[in-house]
């Protein structure tokens, strides 16, 4: 047993497994909770997660459990479940940890709550932090250099505890106190990655994808401003950095989903046949509803939601391209209503 404090990871998908592997790279013991009994057995017997991260041979310090009670005495827990089940899983913890680090990216369907609001309800005794940034699981598990935002509601005191526990030579967290901004960046970029995948699947070219990333980032900034996020946060790793990564590679589950949609496959069949979760597909409907309710111009998000609801991608793109011409920024003196800029 390592002398260093054991860290818990709740959720043994690709990202949760990669984080457990990274945390164990310095010899630390990590307790990884998995929902699937076969995943627990494979990790403990073979040091592999063949269902979600088959490429990684896990360090001996990574131990799996199917019992959340085994994490009851841990002070630091990273929550890496799919966003839509986060509240239910955290509610099953017998004791809230001192520090709860949320690594799930999404907005709760039905309530419109960000994950930090969900976690505060489920674990009212915990201090919340958000870990988010440009992170492909297989690269983190492989020890490749990675930088992330670590936003701490407990300020610098919590940051000092968590950065000491989480930072590794190839895994570099940067401090923020903007929990809302860190969450919004990670949530919206998943929806925009689907849009970029659709562009790729339709064969619309690199110009179109670059324009979509830029205009999607403008939508992220507008939504963030409405919810009180700081623009500087969204310009950092958890916003623009994550957006660029996931909008540019089929290693992104959301980009891959969008590409398949653009190539003509149906959303219902794609979602039914996926082992891993593309969070953007669950976030898009609630994000589109929030944008319309708050009157925030987010035409790309609304377009992605329309495609997920069954509209033909080509028709949706045509509608986007036929929108009235307008100024690029709301500060330009365009002499018209700026509320529809996108």
C-alpha positions as CSV (number, residue, x, y, z in Angstrom):
1,X,0.0,0.0,0.0
2,X,1.3,3.4,-1.0
3,X,1.9,6.0,1.8
4,X,0.2,8.6,-0.4
5,X,-3.5,9.3,0.1
6,X,-5.7,7.0,-1.9
7,X,-7.8,8.8,-4.5
8,X,-11.2,7.5,-5.6
9,X,-12.5,7.6,-9.2
10,X,-16.2,7.0,-9.8
11,X,-16.8,5.8,-13.3
12,X,-14.6,3.3,-15.2
13,X,-15.4,4.4,-18.8
14,X,-12.5,5.4,-21.0
15,X,-12.0,8.8,-19.3
16,X,-12.3,7.5,-15.7
17,X,-9.9,4.7,-16.4
18,X,-7.4,7.0,-18.0
19,X,-7.6,9.3,-15.0
20,X,-7.1,6.4,-12.6
21,X,-4.0,5.3,-14.7
22,X,-2.6,8.8,-14.7
23,X,-3.1,9.2,-10.9
24,X,-1.4,5.9,-10.3
25,X,1.6,6.8,-12.4
26,X,3.6,7.9,-9.4
27,X,2.9,4.7,-7.4
28,X,-0.2,6.0,-5.7
29,X,-3.1,3.6,-5.0
30,X,-6.3,4.5,-6.8
31,X,-9.8,3.0,-6.1
32,X,-11.8,2.9,-9.3
33,X,-15.5,2.2,-9.1
34,X,-17.1,0.5,-12.1
35,X,-20.8,-0.2,-12.8
36,X,-20.1,-3.4,-14.8
37,X,-18.9,-6.5,-12.9
38,X,-16.9,-7.7,-15.9
39,X,-14.9,-4.5,-15.9
40,X,-14.1,-4.8,-12.2
41,X,-13.0,-8.4,-12.7
42,X,-10.8,-7.6,-15.8
43,X,-9.1,-4.6,-14.1
44,X,-8.3,-6.6,-11.0
45,X,-7.3,-9.8,-12.7
46,X,-5.6,-8.6,-15.9
47,X,-4.9,-4.9,-15.3
48,X,-7.0,-3.9,-18.3
49,X,-10.3,-2.4,-19.2
50,X,-11.2,-4.3,-22.4
51,X,-14.6,-2.7,-22.7
52,X,-13.7,1.0,-22.6
53,X,-9.9,1.4,-22.8
54,X,-8.4,-1.8,-24.2
55,X,-5.1,-0.2,-25.3
56,X,-3.9,0.6,-21.8
57,X,-2.1,-1.8,-19.5
58,X,-3.0,-0.4,-16.1
59,X,-0.6,0.1,-13.2
60,X,-0.9,-2.3,-10.3
61,X,-2.0,0.6,-8.0
62,X,-5.3,0.8,-10.0
63,X,-7.8,-1.4,-8.2
64,X,-11.5,-1.7,-9.2
65,X,-14.6,-2.2,-7.1
66,X,-18.3,-2.5,-7.8
67,X,-19.2,-1.3,-4.3
68,X,-19.4,2.5,-3.7
69,X,-19.0,1.8,0.0
70,X,-15.3,1.0,-0.6
71,X,-14.8,4.7,-1.3
72,X,-16.5,5.9,1.9
73,X,-13.2,6.8,3.7
74,X,-11.6,8.7,0.8
75,X,-11.1,12.5,1.0
76,X,-10.7,13.0,-2.8
77,X,-13.1,11.5,-5.3
78,X,-13.1,12.2,-9.1
79,X,-16.6,11.8,-10.5
80,X,-16.4,10.6,-14.1
81,X,-19.8,9.0,-14.7
82,X,-22.0,10.0,-17.7
83,X,-23.5,13.4,-16.9
84,X,-27.1,12.2,-16.9
85,X,-26.5,9.7,-14.1
86,X,-24.1,11.8,-12.0
87,X,-26.7,12.8,-9.4
88,X,-28.0,9.3,-8.9
89,X,-24.6,7.8,-8.5
90,X,-23.3,10.5,-6.1
91,X,-26.5,10.1,-4.1
92,X,-25.4,6.5,-3.4
93,X,-22.2,7.5,-1.7
94,X,-22.4,6.7,2.0
95,X,-20.2,9.7,2.9
96,X,-19.6,12.8,0.8
97,X,-15.8,13.3,0.3
98,X,-14.0,16.4,1.4
99,X,-13.1,17.2,-2.2
100,X,-15.4,16.2,-5.1
101,X,-13.8,16.8,-8.5
102,X,-16.3,16.7,-11.3
103,X,-14.9,15.4,-14.6
104,X,-18.3,14.8,-16.4
105,X,-19.2,17.3,-19.1
106,X,-22.9,18.0,-19.7
107,X,-26.1,19.6,-18.6
108,X,-28.8,17.6,-16.8
109,X,-31.8,16.9,-18.9
110,X,-35.1,17.9,-17.5
111,X,-33.7,20.4,-15.0
112,X,-31.1,22.4,-17.0
113,X,-28.7,22.2,-14.1
114,X,-24.9,22.2,-14.5
115,X,-23.1,19.3,-12.9
116,X,-21.8,21.4,-9.9
117,X,-25.5,22.2,-9.0
118,X,-26.3,18.5,-9.3
119,X,-23.3,17.5,-7.1
120,X,-24.2,20.1,-4.4
121,X,-27.6,18.5,-4.0
122,X,-26.2,15.0,-3.9
123,X,-23.1,15.8,-1.7
124,X,-23.9,18.9,0.3
125,X,-20.9,18.4,2.5
126,X,-18.3,18.4,-0.2
127,X,-16.3,21.2,-1.8
128,X,-16.7,21.0,-5.5
129,X,-14.0,21.4,-8.2
130,X,-14.2,21.0,-12.0
131,X,-11.5,19.3,-14.0
132,X,-11.9,20.1,-17.7
133,X,-9.8,20.6,-20.8
134,X,-8.5,19.1,-24.1
135,X,-8.1,15.5,-23.0
136,X,-8.4,12.4,-25.2
137,X,-8.5,9.4,-22.8
138,X,-6.0,7.2,-24.6
139,X,-3.3,10.0,-24.6
140,X,-3.7,10.7,-20.9
141,X,-3.5,7.0,-20.2
142,X,-0.4,6.8,-22.4
143,X,1.4,9.5,-20.4
144,X,1.4,12.1,-23.1
145,X,1.6,15.8,-22.1
146,X,-1.8,17.2,-21.1
147,X,-3.0,20.5,-19.5
148,X,-6.3,21.1,-17.9
149,X,-8.3,23.7,-16.0
150,X,-9.0,22.9,-12.4
151,X,-11.7,25.2,-11.2
152,X,-12.1,25.2,-7.4
153,X,-15.1,26.7,-5.6
154,X,-13.0,26.5,-2.4
155,X,-10.4,28.9,-3.9
156,X,-6.7,28.6,-3.6
157,X,-6.8,26.5,-0.4
158,X,-8.7,23.8,-2.1
159,X,-6.5,24.2,-5.2
160,X,-3.3,23.6,-3.2
161,X,-4.8,20.4,-1.8
162,X,-6.0,19.1,-5.2
163,X,-3.1,20.2,-7.4
164,X,-0.7,18.5,-5.1
165,X,-2.7,15.3,-5.3
166,X,-3.6,15.4,-9.1
167,X,-0.6,17.0,-10.9
168,X,1.9,14.7,-12.5
169,X,4.9,15.5,-14.8
170,X,2.8,15.0,-17.9
171,X,-0.5,16.2,-16.4
172,X,-0.6,19.9,-15.6
173,X,-3.6,21.6,-14.0
174,X,-4.1,25.3,-14.2
175,X,-6.0,27.1,-11.4
176,X,-9.4,28.9,-11.8
177,X,-12.1,29.9,-9.4
178,X,-14.7,30.1,-12.3
179,X,-16.6,26.8,-11.7
180,X,-19.5,27.9,-14.0
181,X,-17.2,28.8,-16.9
182,X,-15.2,25.6,-16.7
183,X,-18.4,23.6,-16.9
184,X,-20.0,25.6,-19.7
185,X,-17.0,25.2,-21.9
186,X,-16.9,21.4,-21.5
187,X,-20.6,21.1,-22.1
188,X,-21.1,23.2,-25.2
189,X,-18.0,22.0,-27.0
190,X,-19.5,18.5,-27.1
191,X,-22.5,19.9,-29.1
192,X,-20.2,21.9,-31.4
193,X,-18.1,18.8,-32.0
194,X,-21.1,17.0,-33.3
195,X,-21.7,20.0,-35.7
196,X,-18.1,19.8,-37.0
197,X,-18.5,16.0,-37.5
198,X,-21.6,16.7,-39.6
199,X,-19.6,19.1,-41.7
200,X,-16.9,16.5,-42.2
201,X,-19.5,13.8,-43.0
202,X,-21.1,16.0,-45.6
203,X,-17.8,16.7,-47.2
204,X,-18.1,20.5,-46.8
205,X,-14.4,21.1,-46.4
206,X,-11.9,22.7,-44.0
207,X,-13.1,26.3,-44.5
208,X,-16.5,25.4,-43.3
209,X,-15.2,23.6,-40.2
210,X,-13.0,26.5,-39.2
211,X,-15.9,28.9,-39.6
212,X,-18.1,26.6,-37.5
213,X,-15.5,26.4,-34.7
214,X,-15.2,30.2,-34.6
215,X,-19.0,30.9,-34.8
216,X,-19.6,28.1,-32.3
217,X,-17.1,29.7,-29.9
218,X,-19.1,32.9,-30.2
219,X,-22.2,31.0,-29.1
220,X,-20.2,29.5,-26.1
221,X,-19.2,33.0,-25.1
222,X,-22.8,34.4,-25.3
223,X,-24.2,31.5,-23.3
224,X,-21.4,31.8,-20.7
225,X,-21.9,35.5,-20.3
226,X,-25.7,34.9,-19.7
227,X,-24.8,32.5,-16.9
228,X,-22.1,34.6,-15.3
229,X,-19.0,32.8,-16.6
230,X,-15.8,34.7,-17.3
231,X,-14.8,35.2,-20.9
232,X,-11.1,34.5,-19.9
233,X,-12.1,31.1,-18.7
234,X,-13.8,30.2,-21.9
235,X,-10.8,31.4,-23.8
236,X,-8.6,28.9,-21.9
237,X,-8.1,25.2,-21.8
238,X,-11.6,24.2,-20.7
239,X,-13.3,26.3,-23.5
240,X,-11.4,27.1,-26.6
241,X,-8.7,24.5,-26.0
242,X,-11.2,21.7,-25.6
243,X,-13.3,23.0,-28.5
244,X,-10.3,22.9,-30.9
245,X,-9.4,19.3,-29.9
246,X,-12.8,17.7,-30.1
247,X,-13.9,19.5,-33.3
248,X,-10.9,18.2,-35.2
249,X,-10.5,14.4,-34.7
250,X,-12.5,11.2,-35.0
251,X,-10.9,10.3,-31.6
252,X,-13.7,12.5,-30.3
253,X,-16.9,10.5,-29.7
254,X,-19.0,13.6,-30.4
255,X,-17.2,14.3,-33.7
256,X,-17.5,10.7,-34.7
257,X,-21.2,10.8,-34.0
258,X,-21.7,13.9,-36.1
259,X,-19.6,12.5,-39.0
260,X,-21.8,9.4,-39.1
261,X,-24.9,11.6,-39.1
262,X,-23.5,13.7,-41.9
263,X,-22.9,10.5,-43.9
264,X,-26.5,9.6,-43.6
265,X,-26.9,7.3,-40.6
266,X,-29.8,7.9,-38.3
267,X,-29.4,9.4,-34.8
268,X,-31.6,6.7,-33.2
269,X,-29.6,3.8,-34.6
270,X,-26.3,5.4,-33.8
271,X,-27.2,6.1,-30.2
272,X,-28.7,2.6,-29.7
273,X,-25.5,0.9,-31.0
274,X,-22.9,2.9,-29.1
275,X,-21.0,1.4,-26.2
276,X,-19.6,4.8,-25.1
277,X,-21.6,7.9,-24.4
278,X,-21.5,10.9,-26.7
279,X,-22.5,13.5,-24.1
280,X,-23.3,16.2,-26.8
281,X,-26.3,14.2,-27.9
282,X,-27.8,14.5,-24.5
283,X,-26.7,18.1,-23.9
284,X,-28.0,19.5,-27.2
285,X,-31.8,19.3,-26.5
286,X,-31.5,20.9,-23.0
287,X,-29.0,23.5,-24.3
288,X,-31.2,24.4,-27.2
289,X,-34.2,24.8,-24.8
290,X,-32.1,27.0,-22.4
291,X,-30.9,29.1,-25.3
292,X,-34.5,29.7,-26.6
293,X,-35.9,30.3,-23.1
294,X,-33.2,32.9,-22.3
295,X,-33.2,34.3,-25.8
296,X,-29.6,33.6,-26.4
297,X,-28.7,33.3,-30.1
298,X,-27.3,29.8,-30.6
299,X,-28.2,28.7,-34.2
300,X,-25.5,26.1,-34.4
301,X,-26.7,24.4,-31.2
302,X,-30.3,24.5,-32.4
303,X,-29.2,23.1,-35.8
304,X,-27.4,20.1,-34.1
305,X,-30.5,19.4,-32.0
306,X,-32.7,19.5,-35.1
307,X,-30.4,16.9,-36.8
308,X,-30.5,14.7,-33.7
309,X,-34.3,14.9,-33.8
310,X,-34.3,13.5,-37.3
311,X,-34.0,16.4,-39.7
312,X,-31.8,15.9,-42.7
313,X,-28.3,17.3,-42.2
314,X,-28.1,18.8,-45.6
315,X,-31.4,20.7,-45.1
316,X,-30.3,22.0,-41.7
317,X,-27.0,23.3,-43.2
318,X,-28.9,25.0,-46.0
319,X,-31.1,26.8,-43.4
320,X,-28.0,27.9,-41.5
321,X,-26.3,29.3,-44.6
322,X,-29.5,31.1,-45.7
323,X,-29.7,33.1,-42.5
324,X,-29.6,36.9,-42.9
325,X,-26.2,38.5,-43.3
326,X,-25.1,40.4,-40.2
327,X,-22.2,41.8,-38.2
328,X,-19.6,39.4,-36.8
329,X,-19.7,40.9,-33.3
330,X,-22.5,42.7,-31.4
331,X,-20.2,45.7,-30.9
332,X,-20.1,46.5,-34.6
333,X,-22.3,49.5,-35.6
334,X,-24.5,47.5,-37.9
335,X,-27.6,49.6,-37.5
336,X,-30.0,46.7,-36.8
337,X,-31.1,44.4,-34.0
338,X,-28.0,42.5,-32.8
339,X,-29.8,39.8,-30.8
340,X,-29.6,37.3,-33.7
341,X,-25.9,37.5,-34.4
342,X,-24.3,34.1,-34.8
